[in-house]
Amino acid sequence: MATYREIQAYVKEKYGFQPKTCWIAHMKEICGLPVKISHNRHDISSRVNPCPEGKQDAIRDAFSHFGML
């Protein structure tokens, strides 16, 4: 499984933006991948910064590139 930094570097190089770690975690939940709960998360059932619709395909592509999907 790729690290968050590896995913961020891949997306930045290929798509020109660096995804937030919370976006990556949200996409991992959407794709059914295991996610650890952040120690500073206020409410486990809600997200303050969900991944924007326009960025989801790029992160999903990174997951495929690293063999996570």
Secondary structure, DSSP 8 states (H G I E B T S, - for coil): ---HHHHHHHHHHHHS----HHHHHHHHHHTT------TT-S-TT--SS---HHHHHHHHHHHHHTT--
